[in-house]
Amino acid sequence: MAKKSAVERNNRVRKLAKQYEAKRERLKAVARDTERPVDERFAAQLKLAELPRNSSPTRIRNRCEVSGRPRGYYRKLKMSRIALRQLASHGLIPGMVKSSW
């Protein structure tokens, strides 16, 4: 099980990223638009830099929904390989059987 503080921090980052998503996209669009004057684009870039760091979606870490583990994460199932194996062994995931040969 991951540290509760790490899981909570990641949840705060997710919340902030969602909150600032629209504003961040607007500012990025202005900064990328080559038709606009240079000073306007630069001002948009400065405003973008003033946003909280944790509002950036690249700071979000994929974590297992069951254990909070950050490594060995399956996006489709939203869980780590260890939690997946454990739940599959107990027969809690429909259609998944342990292979043997």
Backbone as XML, in Angstrom:
<?xml version="1.0"?>
<chain id="A" units="angstrom">
  <residue number="1" name="MET">
    <atom name="N" x="0.840" y="-1.180" z="0.000"/>
    <atom name="CA" x="0.000" y="0.000" z="0.000"/>
    <atom name="C" x="0.890" y="1.250" z="0.000"/>
  </residue>
  <residue number="2" name="ALA">
    <atom name="N" x="0.544" y="2.181" z="-0.854"/>
    <atom name="CA" x="1.311" y="3.421" z="-0.961"/>
    <atom name="C" x="1.011" y="4.333" z="0.224"/>
  </residue>
  <residue number="3" name="LYS">
    <atom name="N" x="1.883" y="5.308" z="0.427"/>
    <atom name="CA" x="1.652" y="6.274" z="1.500"/>
    <atom name="C" x="0.383" y="7.054" z="1.203"/>
  </residue>
  <residue number="4" name="LYS">
    <atom name="N" x="-0.392" y="7.248" z="2.206"/>
    <atom name="CA" x="-1.659" y="7.970" z="2.049"/>
    <atom name="C" x="-1.413" y="9.400" z="1.594"/>
  </residue>
  <residue number="5" name="SER">
    <atom name="N" x="-0.317" y="9.991" z="2.064"/>
    <atom name="CA" x="-0.003" y="11.370" z="1.696"/>
    <atom name="C" x="0.294" y="11.493" z="0.202"/>
  </residue>
  <residue number="6" name="ALA">
    <atom name="N" x="0.964" y="10.492" z="-0.371"/>
    <atom name="CA" x="1.291" y="10.519" z="-1.797"/>
    <atom name="C" x="0.025" y="10.409" z="-2.644"/>
  </residue>
  <residue number="7" name="VAL">
    <atom name="N" x="-0.882" y="9.553" z="-2.222"/>
    <atom name="CA" x="-2.152" y="9.377" z="-2.939"/>
    <atom name="C" x="-2.971" y="10.658" z="-2.863"/>
  </residue>
  <residue number="8" name="GLU">
    <atom name="N" x="-3.032" y="11.260" z="-1.675"/>
    <atom name="CA" x="-3.795" y="12.493" z="-1.496"/>
    <atom name="C" x="-3.188" y="13.648" z="-2.288"/>
  </residue>
  <residue number="9" name="ARG">
    <atom name="N" x="-1.858" y="13.734" z="-2.322"/>
    <atom name="CA" x="-1.186" y="14.776" z="-3.084"/>
    <atom name="C" x="-1.541" y="14.644" z="-4.562"/>
  </residue>
  <residue number="10" name="ASN">
    <atom name="N" x="-1.527" y="13.419" z="-5.059"/>
    <atom name="CA" x="-1.872" y="13.171" z="-6.458"/>
    <atom name="C" x="-3.328" y="13.562" z="-6.740"/>
  </residue>
  <residue number="11" name="ASN">
    <atom name="N" x="-4.211" y="13.311" z="-5.792"/>
    <atom name="CA" x="-5.619" y="13.700" z="-5.958"/>
    <atom name="C" x="-5.761" y="15.217" z="-6.006"/>
  </residue>
  <residue number="12" name="ARG">
    <atom name="N" x="-4.972" y="15.930" z="-5.189"/>
    <atom name="CA" x="-5.002" y="17.400" z="-5.217"/>
    <atom name="C" x="-4.517" y="17.921" z="-6.567"/>
  </residue>
  <residue number="13" name="VAL">
    <atom name="N" x="-3.470" y="17.288" z="-7.108"/>
    <atom name="CA" x="-2.931" y="17.699" z="-8.407"/>
    <atom name="C" x="-3.981" y="17.474" z="-9.488"/>
  </residue>
  <residue number="14" name="ARG">
    <atom name="N" x="-4.689" y="16.347" z="-9.436"/>
    <atom name="CA" x="-5.768" y="16.069" z="-10.401"/>
    <atom name="C" x="-6.850" y="17.141" z="-10.334"/>
  </residue>
  <residue number="15" name="LYS">
    <atom name="N" x="-7.219" y="17.501" z="-9.120"/>
    <atom name="CA" x="-8.271" y="18.499" z="-8.925"/>
    <atom name="C" x="-7.833" y="19.861" z="-9.477"/>
  </residue>
  <residue number="16" name="LEU">
    <atom name="N" x="-6.591" y="20.270" z="-9.177"/>
    <atom name="CA" x="-6.066" y="21.542" z="-9.671"/>
    <atom name="C" x="-5.956" y="21.557" z="-11.196"/>
  </residue>
  <residue number="17" name="ALA">
    <atom name="N" x="-5.513" y="20.446" z="-11.766"/>
    <atom name="CA" x="-5.370" y="20.364" z="-13.221"/>
    <atom name="C" x="-6.724" y="20.523" z="-13.898"/>
  </residue>
  <residue number="18" name="LYS">
    <atom name="N" x="-7.739" y="19.916" z="-13.323"/>
    <atom name="CA" x="-9.090" y="20.035" z="-13.887"/>
    <atom name="C" x="-9.618" y="21.455" z="-13.741"/>
  </residue>
  <residue number="19" name="GLN">
    <atom name="N" x="-9.324" y="22.080" z="-12.615"/>
    <atom name="CA" x="-9.799" y="23.437" z="-12.326"/>
    <atom name="C" x="-9.213" y="24.455" z="-13.312"/>
  </residue>
  <residue number="20" name="TYR">
    <atom name="N" x="-7.932" y="24.323" z="-13.637"/>
    <atom name="CA" x="-7.242" y="25.292" z="-14.490"/>
    <atom name="C" x="-7.166" y="24.861" z="-15.957"/>
  </residue>
  <residue number="21" name="GLU">
    <atom name="N" x="-7.787" y="23.750" z="-16.306"/>
    <atom name="CA" x="-7.664" y="23.196" z="-17.651"/>
    <atom name="C" x="-8.085" y="24.188" z="-18.746"/>
  </residue>
  <residue number="22" name="ALA">
    <atom name="N" x="-9.240" y="24.809" z="-18.598"/>
    <atom name="CA" x="-9.749" y="25.728" z="-19.626"/>
    <atom name="C" x="-8.857" y="26.964" z="-19.760"/>
  </residue>
  <residue number="23" name="LYS">
    <atom name="N" x="-8.471" y="27.541" z="-18.623"/>
    <atom name="CA" x="-7.625" y="28.745" z="-18.637"/>
    <atom name="C" x="-6.271" y="28.446" z="-19.274"/>
  </residue>
  <residue number="24" name="ARG">
    <atom name="N" x="-5.716" y="27.297" z="-18.919"/>
    <atom name="CA" x="-4.413" y="26.887" z="-19.454"/>
    <atom name="C" x="-4.493" y="26.706" z="-20.979"/>
  </residue>
  <residue number="25" name="GLU">
    <atom name="N" x="-5.561" y="26.100" z="-21.461"/>
    <atom name="CA" x="-5.717" y="25.888" z="-22.904"/>
    <atom name="C" x="-5.872" y="27.213" z="-23.655"/>
  </residue>
  <residue number="26" name="ARG">
    <atom name="N" x="-6.648" y="28.149" z="-23.080"/>
    <atom name="CA" x="-6.807" y="29.467" z="-23.705"/>
    <atom name="C" x="-5.467" y="30.187" z="-23.823"/>
  </residue>
  <residue number="27" name="LEU">
    <atom name="N" x="-4.708" y="30.197" z="-22.729"/>
    <atom name="CA" x="-3.408" y="30.873" z="-22.739"/>
    <atom name="C" x="-2.430" y="30.203" z="-23.703"/>
  </residue>
  <residue number="28" name="LYS">
    <atom name="N" x="-2.459" y="28.894" z="-23.771"/>
    <atom name="CA" x="-1.584" y="28.174" z="-24.698"/>
    <atom name="C" x="-1.940" y="28.498" z="-26.139"/>
  </residue>
  <residue number="29" name="ALA">
    <atom name="N" x="-3.242" y="28.591" z="-26.413"/>
    <atom name="CA" x="-3.684" y="28.911" z="-27.772"/>
    <atom name="C" x="-3.195" y="30.300" z="-28.185"/>
  </residue>
  <residue number="30" name="VAL">
    <atom name="N" x="-3.271" y="31.266" z="-27.265"/>
    <atom name="CA" x="-2.797" y="32.620" z="-27.555"/>
    <atom name="C" x="-1.281" y="32.615" z="-27.757"/>
  </residue>
  <residue number="31" name="ALA">
    <atom name="N" x="-0.565" y="31.899" z="-26.912"/>
    <atom name="CA" x="0.898" y="31.867" z="-26.991"/>
    <atom name="C" x="1.384" y="31.201" z="-28.280"/>
  </residue>
  <residue number="32" name="ARG">
    <atom name="N" x="0.625" y="30.235" z="-28.797"/>
    <atom name="CA" x="1.029" y="29.520" z="-30.012"/>
    <atom name="C" x="0.612" y="30.225" z="-31.300"/>
  </residue>
  <residue number="33" name="ASP">
    <atom name="N" x="-0.367" y="31.126" z="-31.207"/>
    <atom name="CA" x="-0.913" y="31.774" z="-32.395"/>
    <atom name="C" x="0.095" y="32.765" z="-32.996"/>
  </residue>
  <residue number="34" name="THR">
    <atom name="N" x="0.633" y="32.426" z="-34.154"/>
    <atom name="CA" x="1.663" y="33.272" z="-34.786"/>
    <atom name="C" x="1.072" y="34.528" z="-35.434"/>
  </residue>
  <residue number="35" name="GLU">
    <atom name="N" x="-0.237" y="34.581" z="-35.578"/>
    <atom name="CA" x="-0.901" y="35.746" z="-36.169"/>
    <atom name="C" x="-0.962" y="36.926" z="-35.187"/>
  </residue>
  <residue number="36" name="ARG">
    <atom name="N" x="-0.894" y="36.639" z="-33.909"/>
    <atom name="CA" x="-0.975" y="37.685" z="-32.886"/>
    <atom name="C" x="0.357" y="38.403" z="-32.735"/>
  </residue>
  <residue number="37" name="PRO">
    <atom name="N" x="0.331" y="39.625" z="-32.188"/>
    <atom name="CA" x="1.588" y="40.357" z="-31.957"/>
    <atom name="C" x="2.464" y="39.653" z="-30.916"/>
  </residue>
  <residue number="38" name="VAL">
    <atom name="N" x="3.748" y="39.869" z="-31.023"/>
    <atom name="CA" x="4.721" y="39.195" z="-30.152"/>
    <atom name="C" x="4.505" y="39.559" z="-28.683"/>
  </residue>
  <residue number="39" name="ASP">
    <atom name="N" x="4.219" y="40.833" z="-28.390"/>
    <atom name="CA" x="4.050" y="41.234" z="-26.984"/>
    <atom name="C" x="2.822" y="40.580" z="-26.354"/>
  </residue>
  <residue number="40" name="GLU">
    <atom name="N" x="1.770" y="40.380" z="-27.134"/>
    <atom name="CA" x="0.561" y="39.715" z="-26.623"/>
    <atom name="C" x="0.837" y="38.235" z="-26.336"/>
  </residue>
  <residue number="41" name="ARG">
    <atom name="N" x="1.589" y="37.608" z="-27.237"/>
    <atom name="CA" x="1.951" y="36.198" z="-27.042"/>
    <atom name="C" x="2.856" y="36.040" z="-25.824"/>
  </residue>
  <residue number="42" name="PHE">
    <atom name="N" x="3.781" y="36.982" z="-25.664"/>
    <atom name="CA" x="4.695" y="36.933" z="-24.518"/>
    <atom name="C" x="3.940" y="37.127" z="-23.207"/>
  </residue>
  <residue number="43" name="ALA">
    <atom name="N" x="2.949" y="38.032" z="-23.209"/>
    <atom name="CA" x="2.129" y="38.264" z="-22.014"/>
    <atom name="C" x="1.348" y="37.002" z="-21.647"/>
  </residue>
  <residue number="44" name="ALA">
    <atom name="N" x="0.845" y="36.298" z="-22.651"/>
    <atom name="CA" x="0.119" y="35.042" z="-22.402"/>
    <atom name="C" x="1.060" y="33.996" z="-21.812"/>
  </residue>
  <residue number="45" name="GLN">
    <atom name="N" x="2.291" y="33.983" z="-22.305"/>
    <atom name="CA" x="3.283" y="33.036" z="-21.786"/>
    <atom name="C" x="3.610" y="33.338" z="-20.324"/>
  </residue>
  <residue number="46" name="LEU">
    <atom name="N" x="3.709" y="34.610" z="-19.973"/>
    <atom name="CA" x="3.975" y="35.000" z="-18.584"/>
    <atom name="C" x="2.810" y="34.619" z="-17.675"/>
  </residue>
  <residue number="47" name="LYS">
    <atom name="N" x="1.578" y="34.835" z="-18.149"/>
    <atom name="CA" x="0.405" y="34.447" z="-17.350"/>
    <atom name="C" x="0.349" y="32.939" z="-17.164"/>
  </residue>
  <residue number="48" name="LEU">
    <atom name="N" x="0.750" y="32.218" z="-18.178"/>
    <atom name="CA" x="0.797" y="30.757" z="-18.096"/>
    <atom name="C" x="1.810" y="30.317" z="-17.039"/>
  </residue>
  <residue number="49" name="ALA">
    <atom name="N" x="2.920" y="31.018" z="-16.959"/>
    <atom name="CA" x="3.956" y="30.698" z="-15.979"/>
    <atom name="C" x="3.512" y="31.036" z="-14.553"/>
  </residue>
  <residue number="50" name="GLU">
    <atom name="N" x="2.562" y="31.966" z="-14.425"/>
    <atom name="CA" x="2.075" y="32.349" z="-13.094"/>
    <atom name="C" x="1.084" y="31.348" z="-12.511"/>
  </residue>
  <residue number="51" name="LEU">
    <atom name="N" x="0.532" y="30.479" z="-13.352"/>
    <atom name="CA" x="-0.406" y="29.471" z="-12.849"/>
    <atom name="C" x="0.323" y="28.524" z="-11.902"/>
  </residue>
  <residue number="52" name="PRO">
    <atom name="N" x="-0.406" y="27.908" z="-10.971"/>
    <atom name="CA" x="0.239" y="26.957" z="-10.046"/>
    <atom name="C" x="0.899" y="25.803" z="-10.804"/>
  </residue>
  <residue number="53" name="ARG">
    <atom name="N" x="2.047" y="25.390" z="-10.346"/>
    <atom name="CA" x="2.765" y="24.293" z="-11.005"/>
    <atom name="C" x="1.941" y="23.015" z="-11.022"/>
  </residue>
  <residue number="54" name="ASN">
    <atom name="N" x="1.261" y="22.750" z="-9.922"/>
    <atom name="CA" x="0.490" y="21.512" z="-9.828"/>
    <atom name="C" x="-0.770" y="21.531" z="-10.676"/>
  </residue>
  <residue number="55" name="SER">
    <atom name="N" x="-1.034" y="22.638" z="-11.373"/>
    <atom name="CA" x="-2.198" y="22.661" z="-12.256"/>
    <atom name="C" x="-1.850" y="22.103" z="-13.636"/>
  </residue>
  <residue number="56" name="SER">
    <atom name="N" x="-0.598" y="21.741" z="-13.831"/>
    <atom name="CA" x="-0.175" y="21.155" z="-15.100"/>
    <atom name="C" x="-0.530" y="19.664" z="-15.125"/>
  </residue>
  <residue number="57" name="PRO">
    <atom name="N" x="-1.174" y="19.199" z="-16.204"/>
    <atom name="CA" x="-1.565" y="17.785" z="-16.255"/>
    <atom name="C" x="-0.379" y="16.817" z="-16.315"/>
  </residue>
  <residue number="58" name="THR">
    <atom name="N" x="0.813" y="17.299" z="-16.681"/>
    <atom name="CA" x="1.961" y="16.395" z="-16.740"/>
    <atom name="C" x="2.458" y="16.006" z="-15.355"/>
  </residue>
  <residue number="59" name="ARG">
    <atom name="N" x="2.013" y="16.706" z="-14.316"/>
    <atom name="CA" x="2.436" y="16.378" z="-12.954"/>
    <atom name="C" x="1.560" y="15.305" z="-12.316"/>
  </residue>
  <residue number="60" name="ILE">
    <atom name="N" x="0.514" y="14.881" z="-13.015"/>
    <atom name="CA" x="-0.360" y="13.824" z="-12.490"/>
    <atom name="C" x="0.331" y="12.483" z="-12.673"/>
  </residue>
  <residue number="61" name="ARG">
    <atom name="N" x="0.302" y="11.670" z="-11.644"/>
    <atom name="CA" x="0.926" y="10.347" z="-11.675"/>
    <atom name="C" x="-0.176" y="9.304" z="-11.687"/>
  </residue>
  <residue number="62" name="ASN">
    <atom name="N" x="-0.110" y="8.365" z="-12.630"/>
    <atom name="CA" x="-1.085" y="7.281" z="-12.642"/>
    <atom name="C" x="-0.820" y="6.364" z="-11.459"/>
  </residue>
  <residue number="63" name="ARG">
    <atom name="N" x="-1.843" y="6.162" z="-10.651"/>
    <atom name="CA" x="-1.713" y="5.313" z="-9.474"/>
    <atom name="C" x="-2.821" y="4.276" z="-9.450"/>
  </residue>
  <residue number="64" name="CYS">
    <atom name="N" x="-2.507" y="3.128" z="-8.858"/>
    <atom name="CA" x="-3.463" y="2.037" z="-8.723"/>
    <atom name="C" x="-4.635" y="2.483" z="-7.850"/>
  </residue>
  <residue number="65" name="GLU">
    <atom name="N" x="-5.862" y="2.166" z="-8.300"/>
    <atom name="CA" x="-7.056" y="2.521" z="-7.536"/>
    <atom name="C" x="-7.152" y="1.695" z="-6.254"/>
  </residue>
  <residue number="66" name="VAL">
    <atom name="N" x="-6.586" y="0.504" z="-6.268"/>
    <atom name="CA" x="-6.694" y="-0.405" z="-5.121"/>
    <atom name="C" x="-5.618" y="-0.118" z="-4.074"/>
  </residue>
  <residue number="67" name="SER">
    <atom name="N" x="-4.361" y="-0.080" z="-4.520"/>
    <atom name="CA" x="-3.266" y="0.032" z="-3.564"/>
    <atom name="C" x="-2.557" y="1.387" z="-3.579"/>
  </residue>
  <residue number="68" name="GLY">
    <atom name="N" x="-2.744" y="2.178" z="-4.615"/>
    <atom name="CA" x="-2.056" y="3.459" z="-4.713"/>
    <atom name="C" x="-0.660" y="3.344" z="-5.282"/>
  </residue>
  <residue number="69" name="ARG">
    <atom name="N" x="-0.287" y="2.153" z="-5.737"/>
    <atom name="CA" x="1.062" y="1.912" z="-6.266"/>
    <atom name="C" x="1.272" y="2.678" z="-7.579"/>
  </residue>
  <residue number="70" name="PRO">
    <atom name="N" x="2.420" y="3.393" z="-7.716"/>
    <atom name="CA" x="2.645" y="4.187" z="-8.915"/>
    <atom name="C" x="3.292" y="3.421" z="-10.079"/>
  </residue>
  <residue number="71" name="ARG">
    <atom name="N" x="3.857" y="2.268" z="-9.819"/>
    <atom name="CA" x="4.562" y="1.528" z="-10.878"/>
    <atom name="C" x="3.740" y="0.324" z="-11.332"/>
  </residue>
  <residue number="72" name="GLY">
    <atom name="N" x="4.038" y="-0.181" z="-12.516"/>
    <atom name="CA" x="3.357" y="-1.368" z="-13.029"/>
    <atom name="C" x="1.867" y="-1.135" z="-13.182"/>
  </residue>
  <residue number="73" name="TYR">
    <atom name="N" x="1.490" y="-0.002" z="-13.765"/>
    <atom name="CA" x="0.104" y="0.447" z="-13.842"/>
    <atom name="C" x="-0.499" y="0.097" z="-15.196"/>
  </residue>
  <residue number="74" name="TYR">
    <atom name="N" x="-1.664" y="-0.536" z="-15.188"/>
    <atom name="CA" x="-2.411" y="-0.817" z="-16.417"/>
    <atom name="C" x="-3.488" y="0.244" z="-16.568"/>
  </residue>
  <residue number="75" name="ARG">
    <atom name="N" x="-3.379" y="1.057" z="-17.621"/>
    <atom name="CA" x="-4.327" y="2.161" z="-17.813"/>
    <atom name="C" x="-5.750" y="1.673" z="-18.008"/>
  </residue>
  <residue number="76" name="LYS">
    <atom name="N" x="-5.904" y="0.610" z="-18.759"/>
    <atom name="CA" x="-7.239" y="0.110" z="-19.082"/>
    <atom name="C" x="-8.002" y="-0.324" z="-17.826"/>
  </residue>
  <residue number="77" name="LEU">
    <atom name="N" x="-7.292" y="-0.885" z="-16.873"/>
    <atom name="CA" x="-7.916" y="-1.395" z="-15.656"/>
    <atom name="C" x="-7.769" y="-0.449" z="-14.465"/>
  </residue>
  <residue number="78" name="LYS">
    <atom name="N" x="-6.926" y="0.574" z="-14.610"/>
    <atom name="CA" x="-6.643" y="1.536" z="-13.548"/>
    <atom name="C" x="-6.126" y="0.876" z="-12.272"/>
  </residue>
  <residue number="79" name="MET">
    <atom name="N" x="-5.292" y="-0.147" z="-12.448"/>
    <atom name="CA" x="-4.685" y="-0.783" z="-11.276"/>
    <atom name="C" x="-3.315" y="-1.346" z="-11.612"/>
  </residue>
  <residue number="80" name="SER">
    <atom name="N" x="-2.561" y="-1.632" z="-10.570"/>
    <atom name="CA" x="-1.208" y="-2.138" z="-10.757"/>
    <atom name="C" x="-1.242" y="-3.629" z="-11.058"/>
  </residue>
  <residue number="81" name="ARG">
    <atom name="N" x="-0.120" y="-4.121" z="-11.551"/>
    <atom name="CA" x="-0.018" y="-5.537" z="-11.908"/>
    <atom name="C" x="-0.196" y="-6.443" z="-10.699"/>
  </residue>
  <residue number="82" name="ILE">
    <atom name="N" x="0.266" y="-5.990" z="-9.544"/>
    <atom name="CA" x="0.187" y="-6.808" z="-8.339"/>
    <atom name="C" x="-1.255" y="-6.916" z="-7.854"/>
  </residue>
  <residue number="83" name="ALA">
    <atom name="N" x="-1.963" y="-5.777" z="-7.833"/>
    <atom name="CA" x="-3.372" y="-5.790" z="-7.421"/>
    <atom name="C" x="-4.203" y="-6.595" z="-8.417"/>
  </residue>
  <residue number="84" name="LEU">
    <atom name="N" x="-3.874" y="-6.475" z="-9.699"/>
    <atom name="CA" x="-4.588" y="-7.216" z="-10.732"/>
    <atom name="C" x="-4.435" y="-8.717" z="-10.516"/>
  </residue>
  <residue number="85" name="ARG">
    <atom name="N" x="-3.226" y="-9.144" z="-10.277"/>
    <atom name="CA" x="-2.973" y="-10.570" z="-10.076"/>
    <atom name="C" x="-3.685" y="-11.087" z="-8.828"/>
  </residue>
  <residue number="86" name="GLN">
    <atom name="N" x="-3.651" y="-10.289" z="-7.770"/>
    <atom name="CA" x="-4.280" y="-10.683" z="-6.520"/>
    <atom name="C" x="-5.795" y="-10.836" z="-6.686"/>
  </residue>
  <residue number="87" name="LEU">
    <atom name="N" x="-6.425" y="-9.855" z="-7.330"/>
    <atom name="CA" x="-7.868" y="-9.912" z="-7.533"/>
    <atom name="C" x="-8.246" y="-11.036" z="-8.497"/>
  </residue>
  <residue number="88" name="ALA">
    <atom name="N" x="-7.424" y="-11.257" z="-9.521"/>
    <atom name="CA" x="-7.703" y="-12.327" z="-10.479"/>
    <atom name="C" x="-7.569" y="-13.693" z="-9.815"/>
  </residue>
  <residue number="89" name="SER">
    <atom name="N" x="-6.615" y="-13.851" z="-8.932"/>
    <atom name="CA" x="-6.422" y="-15.121" z="-8.236"/>
    <atom name="C" x="-7.605" y="-15.454" z="-7.334"/>
  </residue>
  <residue number="90" name="HIS">
    <atom name="N" x="-8.216" y="-14.416" z="-6.782"/>
    <atom name="CA" x="-9.388" y="-14.620" z="-5.922"/>
    <atom name="C" x="-10.678" y="-14.724" z="-6.724"/>
  </residue>
  <residue number="91" name="GLY">
    <atom name="N" x="-10.565" y="-14.584" z="-8.057"/>
    <atom name="CA" x="-11.733" y="-14.697" z="-8.929"/>
    <atom name="C" x="-12.648" y="-13.491" z="-8.884"/>
  </residue>
  <residue number="92" name="LEU">
    <atom name="N" x="-12.105" y="-12.313" z="-8.561"/>
    <atom name="CA" x="-12.923" y="-11.110" z="-8.439"/>
    <atom name="C" x="-13.008" y="-10.305" z="-9.731"/>
  </residue>
  <residue number="93" name="ILE">
    <atom name="N" x="-12.249" y="-10.709" z="-10.755"/>
    <atom name="CA" x="-12.305" y="-10.020" z="-12.045"/>
    <atom name="C" x="-12.976" y="-10.970" z="-13.038"/>
  </residue>
  <residue number="94" name="PRO">
    <atom name="N" x="-14.168" y="-10.611" z="-13.522"/>
    <atom name="CA" x="-14.902" y="-11.504" z="-14.425"/>
    <atom name="C" x="-14.144" y="-11.765" z="-15.723"/>
  </residue>
  <residue number="95" name="GLY">
    <atom name="N" x="-14.103" y="-13.029" z="-16.126"/>
    <atom name="CA" x="-13.484" y="-13.409" z="-17.384"/>
    <atom name="C" x="-11.991" y="-13.593" z="-17.327"/>
  </residue>
  <residue number="96" name="MET">
    <atom name="N" x="-11.358" y="-13.301" z="-16.213"/>
    <atom name="CA" x="-9.907" y="-13.431" z="-16.116"/>
    <atom name="C" x="-9.575" y="-14.712" z="-15.339"/>
  </residue>
  <residue number="97" name="VAL">
    <atom name="N" x="-8.794" y="-15.568" z="-15.988"/>
    <atom name="CA" x="-8.378" y="-16.818" z="-15.343"/>
    <atom name="C" x="-6.871" y="-16.905" z="-15.381"/>
  </residue>
  <residue number="98" name="LYS">
    <atom name="N" x="-6.313" y="-17.541" z="-14.380"/>
    <atom name="CA" x="-4.869" y="-17.701" z="-14.316"/>
    <atom name="C" x="-4.464" y="-18.769" z="-15.324"/>
  </residue>
  <residue number="99" name="SER">
    <atom name="N" x="-3.474" y="-18.424" z="-16.126"/>
    <atom name="CA" x="-3.066" y="-19.390" z="-17.153"/>
    <atom name="C" x="-2.110" y="-20.423" z="-16.553"/>
  </residue>
  <residue number="100" name="SER">
    <atom name="N" x="-2.150" y="-21.618" z="-17.121"/>
    <atom name="CA" x="-1.207" y="-22.658" z="-16.732"/>
    <atom name="C" x="-0.946" y="-23.520" z="-17.953"/>
  </residue>
  <residue number="101" name="TRP">
    <atom name="N" x="0.295" y="-23.951" z="-18.103"/>
    <atom name="CA" x="0.634" y="-24.781" z="-19.255"/>
    <atom name="C" x="1.671" y="-25.808" z="-18.895"/>
  </residue>
</chain>
